[in-house]
Amino acid sequence: MRGTVYFAATTSATGTEPWKSDGTAAGTSLLLDISPETTSSAPTSLRDLNGRLLFVAEGTTGREPWKSDGTATGTALIEDLRLPSSDSTPGPIVTLNGNAFFSADDGNTGVELWKTDGTTAGTVLVKDLRPGPDGSAPSRLTLLESTVFFTADDGSTGVELWKTDGTSAGTVLVKDLRPGPDGSAPTELVLFKGAMFFVANDGSTGVELWKTDGTAAGTVLVKDIGPGNSSPTRLTVVGDTLFFSAIQSTTGRELWKTDGTTEGTVLVKDIQTGASSSFLGSSFIAVGNTLFFSARDGISGFELWKSDGTAEGTVLIKDIWPGSKGSNSWNYTVLDGVLYFVATDGVAGSELWRSDGTSAGTTLVKDIAPGLTGSTISRMTVVGHQLLFSAVTATEGRELWKSDGTAEGTVLVKDIRPGRGATSSLLQSLFPLPQDNVVVFAATDGNSGMELWQSDGTSAGTVRIQDIAPGAASSSPSGFALLGDSLLFRANDGTTGQELWVVRISSLDTTPPRLTCPDPVTVMATDDSGAPATFTATATDDGTSVTPTYSQAPGSTFPVGTTSVTATATDAAGNTATCTFTVTVEGPAPNTGCGCTSLSGGTLALWSLLLLAGPLRRRRA
């Protein structure tokens, strides 16, 4: 809200109260100690209403609606709905046209629908739908254009679908689908093609799919799929089609679709023919205009299927684990229009797979941990054009991995905590920072405890941001949230307890230093033991000099021959750069003889003849 984040925080002095932060220490402060001393006001349902904070808190008047302009003097009770000092217990909030709608109990009307514009005068009961202390208990507040839909029980119709435009006259029963006190009990409210689709029981057709445009005439049964209860569930919008699963006595639970009309509401395919159900898996996901899901056809176990909304286009993509067990695909994630998921083929355990919707294009990306157990992949997160996730191997334990969809590109990012079977304990989900193509997470390297780390998918760019609780203690960062250019999270530095922390995203350094190795070095040895060699690599980081380290120190003795030396530079953020050069030591020159070697008799005679030859030639002349 206008560059400020509002949150609930706990201190030993105040208990749990509302706080605010602009991402700086100076700009982080308690709004107001609403509940005196150490008693907590426990703020919930924090919402932006007309540029101000709206929330629910427990004060001296009980649990009531509050507001704040970001200052202590501007943080105040909006209205004590239930006197004296009792809780009205406002429920979940939906905002529309400058008003916040919620359920509350004023002690006279029971739990009913209220609204507020943030002022005392503008905080009013919308309508007493069920006169008396019992209340209509509004719930499932859902916004459609300029109307808030909700379910409520007025005491005569049972739980039915209602709507409001914020006025008493405009708060009306949409339609009494099931006359009498039982009610149709609407659930699964989903927006599709400008209408509200929901599941309800009218008492005659059973639990079926309905839709409404907000009028009684426009509230109609989409189709009686039964007889009996078809119990539609997993309503999923894919383009111009609403997919769902439903039950028929002759087909069991199978895949259905609707375009919003009776004629257009049809069984897509009886995947497991006959009355047996295909038991559609818990995950439906759209990739473009195609629905991917898990099902079984009675021959194969739970396998990956797809549907374009036609029977012919609803097919088993691939029987990954032939037979009745099935690959049990799950953890669906979409990267660059391709579905990635976790499955097992009976040879490899639970591993990473991908599918473009074809059998040939549905492949094991990589058997990261050979064997039936598999690498137990979790926390798959898309960052740029790569997939980051955690996986377990017998060598490294649970560590950070990445994949570009190829076996060669599916690699360990970094063994954060080296050692066989050791684990980096990635306790938190990978939190993406899309603008920087990095993730932040909590991990331990075995030296420091559970601390804040970041990764851009490279080993050099996977670094600990800060050791908040120094040494082996853990600060256990959690609750990541973005506020402009700041990453906010909870952490415990071991001194102040669990508090709000901030890291400027712009300060997250993922760039390694610039490192330049020297040219190849050659030195001469005076004997066979080798020779010392000196050299210097240069490194800078943002204009600051960085001192490199070497696999063999400058000035040390190198053996005769060629040795490869690796230089490493590490900046303050932990980013590293390496380069390699060679040191060649040439052996001592061979001994050519210098009169210090004894001469044999034949050699001595030859030298004598050569010495006499000169005088003999001069005499003849």
C-alpha positions as CSV (number, residue, x, y, z in Angstrom):
1,M,0.0,0.0,0.0
2,R,1.8,3.1,-1.2
3,G,5.2,1.7,-0.6
4,T,4.4,0.4,2.9
5,V,3.8,-3.1,4.0
6,Y,1.5,-3.8,7.0
7,F,1.9,-7.0,9.1
8,A,1.3,-8.5,12.5
9,A,4.4,-8.9,14.8
10,T,5.0,-10.0,18.3
11,T,7.2,-8.5,20.9
12,S,7.6,-9.3,24.6
13,A,6.5,-5.9,25.5
14,T,3.3,-5.5,23.4
15,G,2.3,-9.0,22.3
16,T,1.0,-9.4,18.7
17,E,0.1,-6.0,17.2
18,P,-0.1,-4.2,13.9
19,W,3.2,-3.0,12.4
20,K,4.3,-1.2,9.3
21,S,7.5,-1.0,7.2
22,D,8.8,0.8,4.2
23,G,11.8,-1.6,4.0
24,T,14.1,0.4,6.2
25,A,14.9,0.2,9.9
26,A,13.8,3.8,10.5
27,G,10.6,3.2,8.6
28,T,9.7,0.0,10.5
29,S,7.5,0.6,13.6
30,L,4.6,-0.4,15.7
31,L,1.4,1.2,14.5
32,L,-0.4,1.1,17.8
33,D,-0.4,-1.2,20.9
34,I,-4.1,-1.8,20.6
35,S,-4.4,-4.3,23.4
36,P,-2.6,-2.9,26.4
37,E,0.7,-4.3,27.8
38,T,1.6,-7.8,26.7
39,T,-2.0,-8.8,25.6
40,S,-2.2,-9.3,21.9
41,S,-4.7,-7.7,19.5
42,A,-3.8,-10.4,16.9
43,P,-4.6,-8.4,13.7
44,T,-6.1,-10.4,10.8
45,S,-7.7,-9.8,7.4
46,L,-5.4,-6.9,6.5
47,R,-6.8,-5.1,3.4
48,D,-6.3,-1.9,1.4
49,L,-9.5,0.2,1.5
50,N,-9.4,3.5,-0.2
51,G,-5.7,3.8,0.4
52,R,-6.0,3.0,4.1
53,L,-5.4,-0.2,6.1
54,L,-8.5,-2.1,7.2
55,F,-8.1,-5.0,9.6
56,V,-9.7,-6.9,12.4
57,A,-8.2,-6.7,15.9
58,E,-8.9,-7.4,19.6
59,G,-9.0,-4.3,21.7
60,T,-10.7,-3.3,24.9
61,T,-14.0,-3.4,23.1
62,G,-13.5,-7.0,21.8
63,R,-12.7,-8.2,18.3
64,E,-13.8,-5.5,16.0
65,P,-12.9,-3.7,12.7
66,W,-10.1,-1.2,12.8
67,K,-8.4,1.2,10.3
68,S,-5.1,3.0,10.0
69,D,-3.6,5.7,7.9
70,G,-0.1,4.5,8.8
71,T,0.2,6.6,12.0
72,A,-0.5,5.9,15.6
73,T,-3.0,8.7,15.9
74,G,-4.6,7.5,12.6
75,T,-5.0,3.9,13.9
76,A,-8.4,3.6,15.4
77,L,-11.4,1.4,16.0
78,I,-13.9,2.0,13.2
79,E,-16.9,0.9,15.1
80,D,-17.7,-1.2,18.2
81,L,-20.3,-3.4,16.6
82,R,-21.0,-5.4,19.6
83,L,-21.5,-3.7,23.0
84,P,-20.3,-4.0,25.6
85,S,-16.8,-5.3,25.2
86,S,-17.8,-8.5,23.3
87,D,-16.5,-9.8,20.0
88,S,-18.4,-9.1,16.7
89,T,-15.7,-11.4,15.1
90,P,-15.7,-10.0,11.6
91,G,-15.1,-12.6,8.9
92,P,-13.2,-12.6,5.6
93,I,-13.3,-9.3,3.7
94,V,-14.2,-8.6,0.1
95,T,-13.9,-5.0,-1.3
96,L,-16.2,-3.4,-3.8
97,N,-16.7,0.2,-4.9
98,G,-14.9,1.7,-1.9
99,N,-16.6,-0.5,0.6
100,A,-15.4,-3.6,2.5
101,F,-18.0,-6.4,3.0
102,F,-17.7,-8.9,5.8
103,S,-19.8,-10.9,8.2
104,A,-20.1,-9.9,11.8
105,D,-22.3,-10.4,14.9
106,D,-23.5,-7.3,16.7
107,G,-25.1,-9.3,19.5
108,N,-28.6,-8.5,18.3
109,T,-28.9,-9.7,14.7
110,G,-26.5,-12.6,14.9
111,V,-23.9,-13.1,12.2
112,E,-25.0,-11.0,9.3
113,L,-23.5,-9.1,6.3
114,W,-21.9,-5.7,7.1
115,K,-20.0,-3.1,5.1
116,T,-17.7,-0.2,5.9
117,D,-16.1,2.6,4.0
118,G,-13.6,3.1,6.9
119,T,-15.7,5.6,8.8
120,T,-18.0,5.1,11.8
121,A,-21.0,6.5,9.9
122,G,-20.2,4.3,6.9
123,T,-20.0,1.1,8.9
124,V,-23.5,-0.4,8.8
125,L,-25.4,-3.6,8.7
126,V,-26.2,-4.2,5.0
127,K,-29.3,-6.3,5.8
128,D,-30.6,-8.4,8.6
129,L,-31.4,-11.5,6.5
130,R,-32.4,-13.6,9.4
131,P,-34.1,-11.5,12.1
132,G,-33.2,-12.5,15.7
133,P,-30.0,-13.6,17.4
134,D,-29.2,-16.6,15.1
135,G,-28.1,-14.8,12.1
136,S,-27.8,-15.9,8.4
137,A,-24.0,-16.6,8.6
138,P,-22.9,-15.2,5.3
139,S,-19.9,-17.0,3.8
140,R,-18.1,-17.7,0.4
141,L,-18.0,-14.0,-0.5
142,T,-17.1,-13.9,-4.2
143,L,-16.9,-10.8,-6.4
144,L,-18.4,-10.8,-9.9
145,E,-18.2,-7.4,-11.6
146,S,-20.2,-5.0,-9.4
147,T,-21.9,-7.7,-7.3
148,V,-20.8,-9.7,-4.3
149,F,-22.2,-13.2,-4.2
150,F,-22.4,-15.1,-1.0
151,T,-24.2,-18.0,0.7
152,A,-26.5,-17.4,3.6
153,D,-29.4,-19.0,5.6
154,D,-32.3,-16.6,6.2
155,G,-34.0,-19.2,8.5
156,S,-36.7,-20.2,6.0
157,T,-34.8,-21.1,2.7
158,G,-31.8,-22.8,4.2
159,V,-28.3,-22.1,2.8
160,E,-28.8,-20.5,-0.6
161,L,-27.0,-18.1,-3.0
162,W,-27.5,-14.4,-2.3
163,K,-26.1,-11.2,-3.8
164,T,-25.6,-7.6,-2.8
165,D,-24.7,-4.3,-4.4
166,G,-24.1,-2.8,-1.0
167,T,-27.6,-1.6,-0.4
168,S,-30.3,-3.2,1.7
169,A,-32.7,-3.2,-1.2
170,G,-30.0,-4.7,-3.5
171,T,-29.2,-7.5,-1.0
172,V,-31.5,-10.3,-2.2
173,L,-31.8,-14.0,-2.5
174,V,-30.7,-14.9,-6.0
175,K,-33.0,-17.9,-6.1
176,D,-34.4,-20.4,-3.6
177,L,-33.1,-23.5,-5.4
178,R,-34.3,-25.9,-2.8
179,P,-37.5,-24.7,-1.1
180,G,-37.7,-25.3,2.6
181,P,-35.2,-25.2,5.4
182,D,-32.6,-27.6,4.0
183,G,-31.2,-25.2,1.4
184,S,-29.2,-26.0,-1.8
185,A,-25.8,-25.4,0.0
186,P,-23.9,-23.8,-3.0
187,T,-20.1,-24.6,-3.2
188,E,-17.3,-24.3,-5.7
189,L,-18.1,-20.8,-6.9
190,V,-16.1,-20.1,-10.2
191,L,-16.3,-17.2,-12.6
192,F,-16.7,-18.3,-16.2
193,K,-17.9,-16.4,-19.3
194,G,-19.3,-13.5,-17.2
195,A,-21.4,-15.7,-15.0
196,M,-21.0,-17.4,-11.6
197,F,-20.9,-21.2,-11.8
198,F,-21.4,-23.3,-8.7
199,V,-22.4,-26.7,-7.4
200,A,-25.7,-27.0,-5.5
201,N,-28.5,-29.4,-4.6
202,D,-32.1,-28.4,-5.5
203,G,-33.6,-31.4,-3.7
204,S,-34.8,-33.1,-6.9
205,T,-31.9,-33.3,-9.3
206,G,-29.2,-33.8,-6.6
207,V,-25.9,-32.2,-6.4
208,E,-25.3,-30.7,-9.9
209,L,-23.7,-27.8,-11.8
210,W,-25.6,-24.5,-11.8
211,K,-24.9,-21.0,-13.1
212,T,-26.3,-17.5,-12.4
213,D,-26.1,-14.0,-13.9
214,G,-27.4,-12.7,-10.6
215,T,-31.1,-12.8,-11.5
216,A,-33.6,-15.5,-10.5
217,A,-34.5,-16.1,-14.2
218,G,-30.8,-16.4,-15.0
219,T,-30.1,-18.9,-12.2
220,V,-30.4,-22.2,-13.9
221,L,-29.4,-25.8,-13.7
222,V,-26.7,-26.2,-16.3
223,K,-27.5,-29.9,-16.7
224,D,-28.9,-32.7,-14.6
225,I,-25.9,-35.0,-15.1
226,G,-27.3,-37.6,-12.7
227,P,-29.7,-39.3,-11.9
228,G,-28.7,-38.8,-8.3
229,N,-25.8,-36.7,-7.3
230,S,-23.2,-36.1,-10.0
231,S,-21.2,-34.0,-7.5
232,P,-19.1,-31.9,-9.9
233,T,-15.7,-30.9,-8.6
234,R,-12.3,-29.5,-9.7
235,L,-14.0,-26.8,-11.9
236,T,-11.1,-25.6,-14.1
237,V,-11.3,-22.9,-16.8
238,V,-9.3,-23.7,-20.0
239,G,-9.9,-21.1,-22.7
240,D,-13.6,-21.2,-23.6
241,T,-14.2,-24.5,-21.8
242,L,-15.0,-25.2,-18.1
243,F,-13.7,-28.7,-17.3
244,F,-14.8,-30.7,-14.2
245,S,-15.2,-34.2,-13.0
246,A,-18.7,-35.6,-12.3
247,I,-20.4,-38.9,-11.6
248,Q,-23.0,-40.8,-13.7
249,S,-24.3,-44.2,-12.6
250,T,-23.4,-45.7,-16.0
251,T,-19.9,-44.2,-16.3
252,G,-18.7,-43.5,-12.7
253,R,-16.7,-40.3,-12.1
254,E,-15.2,-39.1,-15.4
255,L,-14.2,-35.9,-17.2
256,W,-16.9,-33.5,-18.2
257,K,-17.0,-30.1,-19.8
258,T,-19.4,-27.2,-20.4
259,D,-19.6,-24.1,-22.5
260,G,-22.3,-22.9,-20.2
261,T,-25.2,-24.4,-22.1
262,T,-27.1,-27.6,-21.4
263,E,-26.3,-28.9,-24.9
264,G,-22.7,-28.0,-24.4
265,T,-22.4,-29.8,-21.1
266,V,-21.2,-33.3,-22.0
267,L,-19.2,-36.2,-20.9
268,V,-15.8,-35.7,-22.6
269,K,-14.8,-39.3,-22.4
270,D,-15.6,-42.4,-20.4
271,I,-12.0,-43.1,-19.7
272,Q,-12.6,-46.3,-17.7
273,T,-15.5,-47.7,-19.6
274,G,-18.6,-48.9,-17.7
275,A,-19.7,-47.9,-14.2
276,S,-16.2,-47.9,-12.8
277,S,-14.6,-44.5,-12.3
278,S,-11.4,-43.3,-13.8
279,F,-10.8,-41.5,-10.4
280,L,-9.4,-38.4,-11.9
281,G,-6.4,-37.2,-10.0
282,S,-6.4,-34.2,-7.7
283,S,-4.6,-31.9,-10.2
284,F,-6.0,-30.3,-13.3
285,I,-3.7,-27.9,-15.1
286,A,-4.1,-25.9,-18.3
287,V,-1.2,-25.7,-20.8
288,G,-2.4,-23.4,-23.5
289,N,-5.8,-24.8,-24.6
290,T,-5.1,-28.3,-23.4
291,L,-6.1,-29.8,-20.0
292,F,-3.6,-32.1,-18.4
293,F,-4.6,-34.5,-15.7
294,S,-4.1,-37.9,-14.1
295,A,-6.5,-40.8,-14.6
296,R,-6.7,-44.5,-14.9
297,D,-8.5,-46.4,-17.7
298,G,-8.8,-49.8,-16.0
299,I,-5.8,-51.2,-18.0
300,S,-3.1,-48.7,-17.0
301,G,-2.8,-47.3,-13.5
302,F,-2.9,-43.6,-12.8
303,E,-1.1,-42.1,-15.8
304,L,-0.9,-38.7,-17.6
305,W,-3.8,-37.8,-19.8
306,K,-4.7,-34.7,-21.9
307,S,-7.9,-33.4,-23.3
308,D,-8.8,-30.7,-25.9
309,G,-12.5,-31.2,-25.0
310,T,-13.2,-33.9,-27.5
311,A,-13.4,-37.6,-27.0
312,E,-10.8,-38.2,-29.8
313,G,-8.5,-35.6,-28.2
314,T,-8.8,-37.0,-24.7
315,V,-6.1,-39.6,-24.7
316,L,-3.5,-41.3,-22.5
317,I,-0.4,-39.5,-23.4
318,K,2.0,-42.3,-22.3
319,D,1.8,-45.4,-20.2
320,I,4.9,-44.4,-18.2
321,W,4.7,-47.4,-15.9
322,P,3.0,-50.2,-17.8
323,G,0.6,-52.3,-15.8
324,S,-1.9,-51.5,-13.1
325,K,0.3,-49.6,-10.7
326,G,0.7,-46.4,-12.8
327,S,3.2,-43.6,-12.6
328,N,1.1,-41.4,-10.3
329,S,2.1,-38.1,-11.9
330,W,1.9,-35.0,-9.8
331,N,3.6,-31.7,-9.0
332,Y,2.6,-30.2,-12.3
333,T,4.5,-27.1,-13.4
334,V,4.6,-25.3,-16.8
335,L,7.8,-24.0,-18.3
336,D,7.9,-22.4,-21.8
337,G,4.7,-24.2,-22.8
338,V,5.9,-27.6,-21.6
339,L,4.5,-29.6,-18.7
340,Y,6.9,-30.8,-16.1
341,F,5.9,-33.2,-13.4
342,V,7.1,-35.9,-11.1
343,A,6.4,-39.6,-11.9
344,T,7.9,-43.1,-11.6
345,D,8.2,-45.6,-14.4
346,G,8.9,-48.7,-12.2
347,V,12.6,-48.6,-13.1
348,A,13.6,-45.1,-12.0
349,G,11.9,-43.9,-8.8
350,S,10.1,-40.6,-8.4
351,E,11.9,-38.4,-10.9
352,L,11.5,-35.4,-13.2
353,W,9.5,-35.9,-16.4
354,R,8.4,-33.6,-19.1
355,S,5.6,-33.7,-21.7
356,D,4.7,-31.7,-24.8
357,G,1.5,-33.6,-25.0
358,T,2.8,-36.4,-27.3
359,S,4.0,-39.9,-26.4
360,A,7.3,-39.3,-28.0
361,G,7.7,-36.0,-26.2
362,T,6.8,-37.4,-22.8
363,T,10.2,-38.4,-21.4
364,L,12.2,-38.9,-18.3
365,V,14.3,-35.8,-18.1
366,K,16.9,-37.4,-15.9
367,D,17.3,-40.3,-13.5
368,I,18.9,-38.1,-10.8
369,A,19.0,-40.8,-8.1
370,P,19.1,-44.3,-9.7
371,G,16.9,-46.8,-8.0
372,L,13.2,-47.2,-7.1
373,T,13.3,-44.6,-4.4
374,G,14.1,-41.8,-6.7
375,S,15.2,-38.2,-6.0
376,T,11.9,-37.2,-4.3
377,I,11.8,-33.9,-6.1
378,S,9.9,-31.0,-4.5
379,R,9.5,-27.2,-4.6
380,M,9.6,-26.9,-8.4
381,T,9.9,-23.2,-9.3
382,V,10.2,-21.5,-12.7
383,V,12.9,-18.9,-12.9
384,G,13.4,-17.4,-16.3
385,H,13.8,-20.3,-18.7
386,Q,14.9,-22.9,-16.2
387,L,13.2,-25.0,-13.5
388,L,14.8,-24.9,-10.0
389,F,13.9,-27.6,-7.5
390,S,15.3,-29.6,-4.6
391,A,16.2,-33.3,-5.0
392,V,17.9,-36.0,-3.0
393,T,20.9,-38.1,-4.1
394,A,22.9,-40.6,-2.0
395,T,26.0,-38.6,-2.6
396,E,24.9,-35.0,-1.9
397,G,21.7,-35.4,0.1
398,R,18.9,-32.9,-0.6
399,E,20.3,-30.0,-2.6
400,L,19.4,-27.5,-5.2
401,W,19.0,-28.6,-8.8
402,K,18.0,-27.0,-12.1
403,S,16.8,-28.2,-15.4
404,D,16.3,-26.7,-18.9
405,G,14.4,-29.8,-19.9
406,T,17.4,-31.8,-21.1
407,A,19.3,-34.5,-19.4
408,E,22.6,-32.5,-19.9
409,G,20.9,-29.4,-18.6
410,T,19.5,-31.1,-15.5
411,V,22.3,-30.7,-13.0
412,L,23.1,-30.1,-9.4
413,V,23.3,-26.3,-8.9
414,K,25.5,-26.5,-5.9
415,D,26.3,-29.0,-3.1
416,I,25.6,-26.4,-0.4
417,R,26.3,-28.9,2.4
418,P,29.0,-31.3,1.1
419,G,29.2,-34.8,2.2
420,R,27.6,-38.1,1.5
421,G,24.0,-38.1,2.7
422,A,24.3,-34.6,4.2
423,T,21.4,-32.3,3.5
424,S,21.2,-28.6,2.9
425,S,17.8,-28.7,4.5
426,L,15.9,-26.5,2.1
427,L,13.0,-26.1,4.5
428,Q,11.3,-23.2,2.8
429,S,9.8,-23.1,-0.7
430,L,12.0,-21.5,-3.3
431,F,10.8,-17.9,-3.4
432,P,11.2,-16.4,-6.9
433,L,12.3,-12.8,-7.6
434,P,11.3,-12.8,-11.3
435,Q,12.8,-9.4,-12.2
436,D,16.2,-10.7,-11.2
437,N,15.8,-14.4,-12.3
438,V,16.8,-15.6,-8.9
439,V,15.3,-17.5,-6.0
440,V,15.8,-17.0,-2.3
441,F,15.5,-19.8,0.2
442,A,16.6,-21.0,3.6
443,A,19.5,-23.5,3.7
444,T,22.4,-24.6,5.8
445,D,26.0,-25.3,4.6
446,G,26.9,-27.3,7.8
447,N,29.0,-24.4,9.2
448,S,26.4,-21.8,9.6
449,G,22.8,-22.8,10.6
450,M,19.6,-22.3,8.5
451,E,20.2,-19.0,6.8
452,L,19.2,-16.9,3.9
453,W,20.5,-18.0,0.5
454,Q,20.0,-17.0,-3.1
455,S,20.6,-18.7,-6.4
456,D,20.5,-17.7,-10.1
457,G,20.9,-21.3,-11.1
458,T,24.7,-21.3,-11.2
459,S,27.1,-22.6,-8.7
460,A,28.9,-19.2,-8.5
461,G,25.6,-17.4,-8.1
462,T,24.3,-19.7,-5.3
463,V,25.5,-17.9,-2.2
464,R,24.5,-17.2,1.4
465,I,23.2,-13.7,1.5
466,Q,23.9,-13.2,5.2
467,D,24.7,-15.2,8.4
468,I,21.9,-13.6,10.4
469,A,22.4,-15.8,13.5
470,P,26.2,-16.2,13.5
471,G,27.9,-19.6,13.8
472,A,26.0,-22.8,14.0
473,A,22.8,-21.1,15.2
474,S,19.9,-20.8,12.7
475,S,18.0,-17.6,11.9
476,S,15.4,-19.8,10.0
477,P,14.2,-17.2,7.5
478,S,10.5,-17.6,6.5
479,G,7.5,-15.7,5.3
480,F,9.1,-14.1,2.3
481,A,7.2,-11.1,0.7
482,L,8.1,-8.4,-1.8
483,L,7.7,-4.7,-1.1
484,G,8.9,-2.7,-4.1
485,D,12.7,-3.2,-4.2
486,S,12.8,-5.0,-0.8
487,L,12.5,-8.6,0.3
488,L,10.8,-8.8,3.7
489,F,11.0,-11.9,5.8
490,R,11.0,-13.2,9.4
491,A,14.2,-14.3,11.0
492,N,15.8,-14.8,14.5
493,D,19.3,-13.5,14.9
494,G,19.6,-15.1,18.4
495,T,19.6,-11.8,20.2
496,T,16.4,-10.0,19.3
497,G,14.2,-13.0,18.7
498,Q,12.1,-13.5,15.6
499,E,11.7,-10.1,13.9
500,L,11.1,-8.5,10.5
501,W,14.1,-8.3,8.3
502,V,14.6,-6.7,4.9
503,V,17.1,-7.1,2.1
504,R,17.2,-4.6,-0.8
505,I,16.8,-6.7,-4.0
506,S,19.0,-4.2,-5.8
507,S,21.8,-5.1,-3.4
508,L,21.5,-8.8,-4.0
509,D,24.9,-9.4,-5.8
510,T,24.8,-12.4,-8.1
511,T,27.7,-11.3,-10.3
512,P,31.1,-12.9,-9.7
513,P,34.3,-10.8,-9.6
514,R,36.3,-10.2,-12.8
515,L,39.3,-12.4,-12.6
516,T,42.3,-12.4,-15.0
517,C,45.0,-15.1,-14.8
518,P,48.6,-14.4,-15.8
519,D,50.1,-15.7,-19.0
520,P,51.8,-19.1,-18.8
521,V,54.8,-19.0,-16.5
522,T,58.2,-20.6,-17.3
523,V,61.2,-20.9,-14.9
524,M,64.5,-22.8,-15.0
525,A,65.5,-25.3,-12.3
526,T,69.1,-25.5,-11.1
527,D,68.6,-29.1,-10.1
528,D,66.0,-31.9,-10.3
529,S,64.1,-30.8,-7.2
530,G,62.2,-28.1,-9.2
531,A,62.1,-24.3,-8.8
532,P,60.1,-21.6,-7.1
533,A,57.7,-19.6,-9.3
534,T,56.0,-16.3,-8.6
535,F,52.8,-15.0,-10.4
536,T,49.9,-12.8,-9.8
537,A,46.2,-13.0,-10.9
538,T,44.2,-9.8,-10.8
539,A,40.6,-9.6,-9.6
540,T,38.1,-6.7,-9.1
541,D,34.5,-6.5,-8.0
542,D,32.6,-3.3,-8.7
543,G,35.9,-1.5,-8.9
544,T,37.2,-2.9,-5.6
545,S,40.2,-5.1,-5.6
546,V,39.7,-8.7,-4.6
547,T,42.6,-10.9,-3.4
548,P,42.7,-14.2,-5.3
549,T,43.6,-17.6,-3.8
550,Y,45.6,-20.3,-5.6
551,S,45.6,-24.0,-5.8
552,Q,49.4,-23.7,-5.3
553,A,50.7,-20.6,-3.6
554,P,53.0,-18.1,-5.4
555,G,56.7,-18.5,-4.5
556,S,56.3,-22.2,-3.7
557,T,58.5,-24.8,-5.4
558,F,57.0,-26.4,-8.5
559,P,58.3,-29.7,-9.8
560,V,60.0,-30.1,-13.2
561,G,57.4,-30.2,-15.9
562,T,54.1,-28.4,-16.3
563,T,51.7,-27.8,-13.5
564,S,48.1,-26.4,-13.8
565,V,47.2,-23.7,-11.3
566,T,43.7,-22.5,-10.5
567,A,43.1,-19.0,-9.2
568,T,39.8,-18.3,-7.3
569,A,38.4,-14.9,-6.4
570,T,35.4,-14.5,-4.0
571,D,33.6,-11.3,-3.4
572,A,31.8,-10.1,-0.3
573,A,28.5,-11.6,-1.4
574,G,30.2,-15.0,-1.8
575,N,30.2,-15.0,-5.6
576,T,33.3,-16.8,-7.0
577,A,35.2,-16.7,-10.2
578,T,38.0,-19.1,-11.3
579,C,40.6,-19.2,-14.0
580,T,43.5,-21.6,-14.8
581,F,47.1,-21.1,-16.1
582,T,50.2,-23.2,-16.2
583,V,53.6,-23.1,-14.6
584,T,56.4,-24.9,-16.5
585,V,59.7,-25.7,-14.8
586,E,62.5,-26.6,-17.2
587,G,65.1,-29.0,-15.8
588,P,68.9,-28.1,-15.4
589,A,71.0,-28.1,-18.6
590,P,73.0,-31.3,-19.3
591,N,76.7,-31.4,-18.2
592,T,79.0,-30.8,-21.3
593,G,82.3,-31.8,-19.6
594,C,84.9,-29.3,-18.4
595,G,88.2,-31.2,-17.8
596,C,86.9,-32.5,-14.5
597,T,86.2,-35.9,-16.0
598,S,89.1,-38.5,-16.2
599,L,90.2,-39.5,-19.7
600,S,90.8,-43.0,-20.9
601,G,94.1,-44.1,-22.4
602,G,92.9,-44.1,-26.0
603,T,91.4,-40.6,-25.6
604,L,94.6,-39.3,-24.1
605,A,96.7,-40.6,-27.0
606,L,94.4,-38.9,-29.5
607,W,94.7,-35.6,-27.7
608,S,98.6,-36.0,-27.8
609,L,98.6,-36.5,-31.6
610,L,96.5,-33.4,-32.1
611,L,98.8,-31.3,-30.0
612,L,101.9,-32.4,-31.9
613,A,100.3,-31.9,-35.3
614,G,100.7,-28.1,-35.1
615,P,104.6,-28.0,-34.6
616,L,105.1,-30.6,-37.2
617,R,103.3,-28.6,-39.9
618,R,105.4,-25.5,-39.0
619,R,108.7,-27.3,-39.4
620,R,107.8,-28.5,-42.9
621,A,107.0,-25.1,-43.9
